[in-house]
Amino acid sequence: MRNRPAKANMLYGIRAVIEAIEAGRDLERIFIQKGLKGDLIKELYNLLPGLTVPLSTVPIERINKFTGKNHQGVVAFLSPIKYQPFEELVTSTFESGESPFFLVLDRITDVRNFGALARTAEACGVHGIIIPTKNAAQVNADAVKTSAGALNSIPVCRVERLSQAINFLKSSGLSTIACSEKGNQTLPDAKIELPVALILGSEEDGISPEILKLSDQICSIPMKGKIASLNVSAAGAIFMYEVARQSG
């Protein structure tokens, strides 16, 4: 399913987007017209470093498809959720006395898969979902609906580089388990202990090689039928419940 921004959550105009950022509003995505110049657009660009907001530089025709109003070459969409600071969430989970269980999603772009994974994650006691800024499903109304409201309660963190986030998790004491057909062991044979981060990959080509190399364990799901793999939300549910089962 394609990521379709909801026009009800749309902001247009450079000043409107600047004010939203300065007010601390969570933006799902920003579109800026190619070649846009001027002091006001410079002011907007100066606010972007450090923000984990996907930015697309596009032709004016793309901007015009969003709205025919005076957009000044800039359109942004508000997020229906509030993203959580990644490192702070990891630290606060430990400080609360709990043993962290995080879900890391590598380039999962289908909003319904994302919503279904969030629903299962909330049911399994996952403390947070970590996604990359780029190449990730948009958290929109469809994702929230598919999650059955779970996205309103489970923390979601957006990070610039997933590899750096995984290294931080490992340095914080979490083991990392990748769900992949390339696994050198099957899920029933895996020894899973909290704290742990479970990694799931793209609908198209699974977990990227860079992320696989960072994984402490790579596990596959044993298949008895003719179909070689499962939908990522189904595979993720199996893995999350196994983590919950083994961790008691």
C-alpha positions in Angstrom: 0.0 0.0 0.0 1.4 3.4 -0.9 2.0 6.1 1.6 -0.6 8.7 1.1 -0.4 11.9 3.1 -3.7 13.0 4.7 -4.7 16.4 3.5 -6.5 17.1 6.7 -3.1 17.2 8.4 -1.4 19.3 5.7 0.4 22.6 6.3 1.3 24.8 3.4 3.5 27.9 3.2 7.0 28.5 4.5 6.0 30.5 7.5 3.4 27.9 8.6 5.9 25.1 8.5 8.5 27.2 10.3 6.0 28.0 13.1 5.1 24.3 13.4 8.7 23.3 13.9 9.4 26.0 16.4 6.3 25.0 18.3 7.6 21.4 18.6 4.9 19.8 16.4 5.8 16.4 15.0 5.9 16.4 11.2 5.5 13.3 9.2 7.1 14.7 6.0 8.2 17.9 4.4 8.1 18.7 0.6 10.1 21.6 -0.7 10.1 22.8 -4.3 13.4 22.4 -6.2 15.5 25.5 -6.6 13.5 27.5 -4.0 15.5 30.5 -2.8 15.1 33.5 -0.5 15.6 34.4 3.2 12.5 32.7 4.4 13.4 29.3 2.9 16.9 29.7 4.3 15.3 30.2 7.7 13.4 26.9 7.3 16.5 25.0 6.2 18.3 26.3 9.2 15.7 24.6 11.4 16.0 21.2 9.8 19.4 19.9 11.0 18.8 17.6 14.0 15.2 16.9 13.0 14.4 13.3 12.1 11.8 14.4 9.5 11.8 13.0 5.9 12.5 15.8 3.5 11.7 15.5 -0.3 12.9 18.1 -2.8 10.4 17.9 -5.6 9.2 19.7 -8.8 6.6 22.4 -8.3 4.1 20.1 -10.1 4.3 17.7 -7.1 3.6 20.5 -4.7 0.6 21.7 -6.8 -0.9 18.2 -6.5 -1.2 18.7 -2.8 -2.9 22.1 -2.9 -3.8 24.9 -5.3 -3.5 27.4 -2.5 -0.5 29.8 -2.0 1.9 27.1 -0.8 5.1 29.2 -1.6 6.8 25.9 -2.6 6.5 24.2 0.8 4.1 21.6 2.1 4.3 19.6 5.3 2.2 17.0 7.0 1.6 16.7 10.7 2.1 13.3 12.3 -0.8 11.7 14.2 1.6 10.5 16.8 4.4 12.1 18.9 7.8 10.5 18.1 10.0 9.7 21.1 13.7 10.5 21.6 15.4 7.2 20.9 18.3 7.3 23.4 16.1 8.8 26.1 13.6 6.0 25.7 16.2 3.3 26.0 17.6 4.9 29.1 14.3 5.5 30.7 13.2 1.9 30.1 16.2 0.6 32.1 15.7 3.3 34.8 12.1 2.1 35.2 13.4 -1.3 36.3 12.2 -3.1 33.2 14.3 -5.2 30.9 14.0 -3.6 27.4 12.4 -5.3 24.4 12.6 -3.2 21.2 11.4 -3.8 17.7 13.6 -2.5 14.9 12.1 -2.1 11.4 14.5 -1.9 8.5 12.8 -0.3 5.5 9.3 -1.6 6.1 7.2 0.7 3.8 3.7 -0.7 3.8 1.5 1.2 6.3 -0.7 -1.8 7.0 2.2 -4.0 7.7 3.6 -1.3 10.0 0.2 -0.9 11.8 -0.2 -4.7 12.2 3.3 -5.0 13.7 2.6 -2.1 16.1 -0.6 -3.9 17.2 1.3 -7.1 18.0 4.2 -5.3 19.5 1.9 -3.5 22.0 0.3 -6.9 22.9 3.7 -8.5 23.4 5.0 -5.8 25.8 7.5 -4.2 23.3 8.8 -1.0 24.9 9.3 0.8 21.6 9.5 0.6 17.8 12.5 2.1 16.0 12.3 3.1 12.4 14.6 5.0 10.0 13.8 8.5 8.8 14.0 7.4 5.2 12.5 4.4 3.5 9.9 3.8 6.2 6.1 3.5 6.2 4.4 6.8 6.8 2.6 6.9 10.2 -0.7 8.1 8.9 -4.4 7.4 9.7 -4.3 4.0 7.9 -1.4 2.9 10.0 -3.1 4.0 13.3 -6.3 2.3 12.2 -4.6 -1.0 11.3 -2.7 -0.9 14.7 -6.1 -0.8 16.4 -4.9 2.3 18.3 -1.7 0.7 19.5 0.3 3.5 17.8 -1.3 5.9 20.3 0.3 4.1 23.2 3.5 2.3 22.1 6.5 4.7 21.7 7.9 5.1 18.1 11.4 6.5 17.6 12.6 7.8 14.2 16.4 7.7 13.7 18.7 9.0 10.9 20.8 5.9 10.8 19.5 2.5 11.8 23.0 1.0 12.1 24.0 3.7 14.7 20.8 3.0 16.6 21.5 -0.7 16.7 25.1 -0.1 17.9 23.7 2.1 20.7 21.3 -0.7 21.7 24.1 -3.2 21.8 26.4 -0.9 23.8 23.4 -0.5 26.2 23.4 -4.2 26.8 20.7 -5.5 24.4 21.3 -8.5 22.2 20.1 -8.2 18.6 18.1 -10.9 16.8 17.4 -10.7 13.1 14.4 -12.4 11.5 15.7 -13.6 8.1 15.5 -16.6 5.7 19.3 -16.4 5.7 19.4 -17.4 9.4 21.9 -20.0 10.5 19.4 -21.3 13.1 15.7 -21.7 13.3 13.6 -19.8 15.8 12.8 -22.8 18.0 16.6 -23.4 18.5 17.3 -19.7 19.4 18.0 -18.8 23.0 16.3 -15.5 23.6 16.8 -13.4 26.8 15.9 -9.9 27.6 17.1 -7.2 27.1 16.7 -7.7 23.3 16.1 -5.9 20.1 14.2 -7.8 17.4 15.0 -6.8 13.8 12.6 -7.2 10.8 13.3 -6.3 7.2 11.8 -4.9 4.1 8.9 -6.5 2.3 11.0 -6.5 -0.9 14.4 -7.9 0.1 14.4 -8.4 3.9 17.1 -7.0 6.2 19.9 -5.1 4.6 23.4 -6.7 4.7 24.7 -3.9 6.8 22.1 -4.5 9.5 22.5 -8.3 9.3 26.2 -8.0 10.1 25.3 -6.1 13.3 22.9 -8.9 14.5 24.0 -11.2 17.3 21.7 -14.0 16.1 20.0 -14.5 12.7 17.0 -16.8 12.9 14.6 -18.2 10.4 11.1 -19.6 10.8 10.9 -23.3 9.9 8.5 -23.7 6.9 6.7 -27.0 6.2 4.7 -25.9 3.1 5.6 -25.0 -0.4 5.6 -21.2 0.3 9.2 -20.1 1.2 8.3 -17.1 3.3 5.7 -15.2 5.3 4.4 -11.7 5.2 6.6 -9.5 7.4 3.7 -8.8 9.8 3.0 -12.5 10.2 6.7 -13.4 10.7 7.0 -10.5 13.1 4.1 -11.8 15.2 5.6 -15.2 15.4 9.0 -13.8 16.5 7.5 -11.3 19.0 5.4 -14.0 20.7 8.4 -16.3 20.9 10.4 -13.5 22.6 7.5 -13.0 25.0 7.2 -16.7 25.7 10.9 -17.3 26.4 11.2 -14.2 28.5 8.3 -15.2 30.6 
